[in-house]
Amino acid sequence: MKKISVLFVLSLLGGILSAQNFRLGFQTSPHISWLNSSDGDIDNDGTRLGIRYGLDADIYIDENQRYALNTGLFVSNHSFRAIYTTEDEFFINDLPFDEPTKITYKTNYIEVPLNVKLRSDIFYRMTIYGQFGLSNLFNISTSATSVPEKLDGDAINNGLSDRTIRFYSLYMIMGGGVEYDVGGNTAINLGIQYSNGLTDVTKIESLDEKSVLNSMRLVIGVMF
């Protein structure tokens, strides 16, 4: 699976570099994350801060640069907290949890979005845009703490077969913002982006449920 993800990233970068009409930029975007579970005995406990940063790319598909495929390569850090009041005992790192438990997860992902970006004409040096599409997240590390204190910053993913947080997650993303031309080919990018999880983010033994991770992001970037 790791080899597949590396080949995917290399192919993506190759496609960007071979395109004839594209822009590159950088983003450092804070966000808040929270968990939604299909099991009523698993509740989200507030929102948690995180950040996404990395390379942003617009590949234009028309001569007027009104329509683009937006992608990139990001490191995305998320944190979320869940309260488990399930009747069934469950296990994390072979540790049994059989009473109400609060677990805080800290996850690090490589994120590769692919969405359609619609741009307005330029007026007063500004361009308004909207975007909609998907984002692929590949988990590279996860740690957790719990109350009662059975987990204390433990790394809870062991290889690809024994994982509490799944290796791959798919998200739907939508958002919009403004690019402000500051001269030459440089523009400041400010926007808001919402991500809704489509696939189960957790894989906990003996719990038959689906938990998805959602986030709201403030986009702060520069396009060149």
C-alpha positions in Angstrom: 0.0 0.0 0.0 2.9 2.4 0.8 4.4 1.7 -2.6 1.0 2.5 -4.3 0.7 5.8 -2.5 4.2 6.8 -3.4 3.6 6.0 -7.1 0.3 8.0 -6.9 2.1 11.0 -5.5 4.9 10.8 -8.1 2.4 10.5 -10.9 0.5 13.5 -9.6 3.6 15.7 -9.5 4.6 14.5 -12.9 1.2 15.4 -14.3 1.4 18.9 -12.8 4.9 19.6 -14.1 3.9 18.4 -17.6 0.8 20.6 -17.8 1.1 23.7 -20.0 -1.1 26.0 -17.9 -0.9 25.8 -14.2 -0.1 27.8 -11.0 1.6 26.6 -7.9 1.4 28.0 -4.4 1.8 27.3 -0.7 -0.8 27.0 2.1 -0.6 27.0 5.9 -4.2 26.6 7.0 -5.5 26.0 10.5 -8.6 23.9 11.1 -10.9 22.4 13.7 -11.9 18.7 13.6 -14.6 16.6 15.2 -15.9 13.0 15.0 -19.3 11.7 14.0 -20.2 8.1 14.8 -23.0 5.8 13.7 -23.1 4.4 17.3 -25.1 6.5 19.7 -22.8 5.3 22.5 -19.8 7.0 20.9 -20.0 10.8 21.2 -17.7 13.5 20.0 -16.3 15.7 22.8 -15.8 19.2 21.4 -13.6 20.4 18.5 -9.8 20.2 18.3 -7.3 22.4 16.6 -5.0 21.2 13.8 -3.2 22.5 10.8 -2.6 21.6 7.1 0.4 22.9 5.1 2.0 22.2 1.8 1.9 22.6 -1.9 -1.2 23.9 -3.7 -1.7 23.6 -7.5 -4.3 24.8 -10.0 -4.3 23.1 -13.4 -6.4 25.3 -15.8 -8.6 23.5 -18.3 -9.7 26.6 -20.3 -7.9 29.5 -22.0 -9.5 32.1 -19.8 -8.4 30.4 -16.6 -12.0 30.3 -15.3 -12.0 26.6 -14.6 -9.3 24.5 -13.0 -8.5 21.2 -11.4 -7.2 21.9 -7.9 -4.8 19.5 -6.3 -1.7 19.5 -4.2 0.5 17.7 -1.7 -0.1 18.5 2.0 0.8 17.4 5.5 -2.5 17.4 7.5 -2.5 17.2 11.3 -5.8 16.4 13.0 -6.9 15.9 16.6 -10.3 14.7 17.9 -11.7 13.4 21.1 -14.4 10.7 21.5 -16.3 9.4 24.6 -17.1 5.7 24.5 -19.9 4.5 26.7 -20.5 1.2 24.9 -21.7 -1.9 26.6 -19.3 -4.1 24.7 -15.7 -4.3 25.7 -13.2 -3.0 23.1 -9.4 -3.2 22.7 -6.7 -0.7 21.6 -3.1 -1.9 21.6 -4.4 -5.1 23.3 -5.6 -3.0 26.2 -9.3 -3.7 27.3 -11.7 -0.8 27.8 -14.9 -1.9 29.6 -16.0 1.3 31.2 -16.9 4.8 30.0 -13.7 6.1 28.4 -12.6 9.4 26.8 -9.9 9.0 24.1 -8.0 11.9 22.4 -6.5 11.0 19.1 -3.7 12.9 17.3 -3.2 11.9 13.7 -0.8 12.9 10.9 -1.8 12.5 7.2 -0.4 13.0 3.8 -3.3 14.7 2.0 -3.8 14.7 -1.8 -7.0 16.6 -2.8 -8.6 16.6 -6.3 -11.5 19.1 -6.9 -13.0 21.4 -9.4 -12.3 25.1 -8.9 -14.5 27.7 -10.5 -13.1 31.3 -10.8 -14.8 34.6 -11.5 -13.5 37.4 -13.7 -11.0 39.7 -12.1 -12.4 42.9 -10.5 -10.6 45.4 -8.3 -7.6 43.0 -8.4 -9.8 40.2 -6.8 -11.0 36.9 -8.1 -13.7 35.0 -6.3 -13.7 31.2 -6.5 -15.6 28.1 -5.3 -14.5 24.5 -5.2 -16.0 21.1 -4.8 -14.5 17.6 -4.9 -12.6 14.9 -3.0 -9.5 14.5 -0.9 -7.4 11.4 -0.2 -5.8 11.1 3.2 -3.0 8.6 4.0 -2.3 8.1 7.7 1.4 8.2 8.6 1.2 8.3 12.4 -1.3 8.3 15.2 -1.0 8.6 19.0 -3.7 8.6 21.7 -4.3 9.4 25.4 -7.2 8.1 27.4 -9.2 8.7 30.6 -9.0 6.4 32.5 -5.2 6.5 31.9 -4.5 3.4 29.9 -3.1 5.3 26.9 -0.6 8.0 27.5 0.6 9.3 24.1 0.8 5.8 22.8 1.5 5.1 19.1 -1.6 3.0 18.3 -1.0 2.0 14.7 1.2 -1.1 14.2 1.9 -1.7 10.5 -0.9 -1.9 8.0 -2.8 -4.8 9.4 -3.1 -3.8 13.0 -4.4 -0.3 13.1 -6.8 1.7 15.2 -6.9 4.6 12.7 -7.2 3.4 9.1 -4.4 4.0 6.6 -6.7 5.5 4.0 -9.6 7.9 4.3 -11.7 9.7 1.7 -13.3 13.1 2.2 -15.7 15.3 0.3 -14.5 18.9 0.3 -16.3 22.1 -0.6 -15.4 25.7 0.0 -14.7 29.1 -1.5 -12.6 32.2 -1.2 -10.8 35.2 -2.7 -7.5 35.6 -4.5 -6.1 39.1 -4.3 -3.5 40.1 -6.9 -0.6 41.8 -5.3 1.4 42.2 -8.5 3.1 40.2 -11.1 2.0 36.5 -10.9 1.5 36.6 -7.1 -1.9 36.4 -5.4 -2.9 36.1 -1.7 -5.4 33.2 -1.2 -7.9 33.5 1.6 -10.9 31.1 1.9 -13.0 28.6 4.0 -13.1 24.9 3.3 -15.3 22.2 4.8 -14.3 18.5 4.7 -16.8 15.7 5.4 -15.5 12.2 5.9 -17.0 9.5 3.6 -15.2 6.5 4.9 -14.7 5.0 8.4 -11.6 6.6 10.1 -11.4 4.1 13.0 -11.0 0.3 13.2 -11.5 -0.8 16.8 -11.9 -4.4 17.7 -15.4 -5.6 18.7 -17.1 -2.2 17.8 -19.4 -2.5 14.8 -19.8 1.2 13.9 -18.7 3.8 11.5 -16.9 7.0 12.6 -16.1 9.8 10.2 -13.9 12.8 10.7 -15.1 16.3 9.7 -13.2 19.5 9.7 -13.6 23.3 9.0 -10.5 25.0 7.6 -9.4 28.6 7.2 -7.4 28.7 3.9 -4.3 31.0 4.0 -2.0 30.8 1.1 0.0 32.4 -1.7 -0.2 31.5 -5.4 2.6 32.2 -7.9 
